[in-house]
Amino acid sequence: VAPDIADNLRKSGLAHLLAISGLHMALFAGGTYAVILIILSLSQTAALHYPTHRIAAAAALMAAICYLGLSGASVATQRSFIMVFLVFLGVLTGRRGLTLRSVALAGLALLLLAPERLFHPGFQMSFAAVICLVAAYDVLRDGRGERLSKERSESSVLRGMMFVLHWTFGLFLTALIAGTATGLIGAYHFGRIAPYGLIGNMLGMPVFSLIVMPMGVLALILMPFGLAVLPLQIMAFGLDLLLKIADWTAGLGAHSGSVPVPDAITTLLATATLFGLLLLPGKLKGLSAIPFVAAVIAGTLSRPPDVQIADKRRLIAARDDSGTLLIHAGRAGFATDNWLQVEG
């Protein structure tokens, strides 16, 4: 995308949720699963005599494999693929697939292939967001059965209103948790946050989830028959709307969300605080106050690094006796721009 579009996507917070979370893989495979399941349910014979959920899960797995190859297989997409694979494997075997264990297996698989990914921003932000989301929804799932039994006794209008309310709350919770988890790590790596990311995600994700990705799946299905024009036009409309939302959200703030860069220890302790709030059970959540206090103390005592080396070792920066950062680089690039932005 053009630099100004990419910058607006970053400022609005949409880039984090779209590119870091691997949401596109989940929507594509999940959409395929839903479409196949609906088609099979239209046949009485198939619905009564065949394992439609398992057939739809197998088709969704094939769609996920195709999408992995077509998308370029970034770290976030690989992580999302492994988790999607485990979820549908759970459907095929009659077990629950989306757990913290599946997140751990996905991380283990990616680190076995390339251990250096542990230090990449994309890996850290992707897994931080997913760990927090799975942990939060595990807590919400505990009381879901009781709520569903109460809703079945209510009128259809009230059930519809409750569905919309729950969907909106889920969207808000997802944007808040994922934005907080990725924001902590993004501040450390890039020296910026998305101050209006929650607003951008609340406005943009319904467009992406309900228009862009479903039309993409439909276009792929109809493409062999030469009937992909209409869904692609609707998809283009959704993308234009998404970019307008990003432009509007990015224009809400007078600055780009630049923040003082926390050091590694402060970022680690702040992330541990968030993990403690979501992962520890019951009263043990109070223990998360320990890393929080430690993060505040570490943040006040921290100082910027004296030497910085880019990941490909082609750029190096060091401070002179006066504290000025001197960069040795043949030309400006993303790393140098980020270092200079951090320096103010």
Sequence and secondary structure as in RCSB ss.txt:
>XXXX:A:sequence
VAPDIADNLRKSGLAHLLAISGLHMALFAGGTYAVILIILSLSQTAALHYPTHRIAAAAALMAAICYLGLSGASV
ATQRSFIMVFLVFLGVLTGRRGLTLRSVALAGLALLLLAPERLFHPGFQMSFAAVICLVAAYDVLRDGRGERLSK
ERSESSVLRGMMFVLHWTFGLFLTALIAGTATGLIGAYHFGRIAPYGLIGNMLGMPVFSLIVMPMGVLALILMPF
GLAVLPLQIMAFGLDLLLKIADWTAGLGAHSGSVPVPDAITTLLATATLFGLLLLPGKLKGLSAIPFVAAVIAGT
LSRPPDVQIADKRRLIAARDDSGTLLIHAGRAGFATDNWLQVEG
>XXXX:A:secstr
  HHHHHHHHHHTHHIIIIIS HHHHHHHHHHHHHHHHHHHT HHHHHHS HHHHHHHHHHHHHHHHHHHHT  H
HHHHHHHHHHHHHHHHHHTS   SHHHHHHHHHHHHHH GGGGGSHHHHHHHHHHHHHHHHHHHHHHTHHHHHHH
HHTS HHHHHHHHHHHHHHHHHHHHHHHHHHHHHHHHHHHSB  TTHHHHHHHHHHHIIIIIHHHHHHHHHHGGG
T  HHHHHHHHHHHHHHHHHHHHHHTTSSS  B     HHHHHHHHHHHHHHHHS GGGGGGGHHHHHHHHHHHH
H    SEEE TTSS EEEE TT  EEEE SS  HHHHHHHHHT 
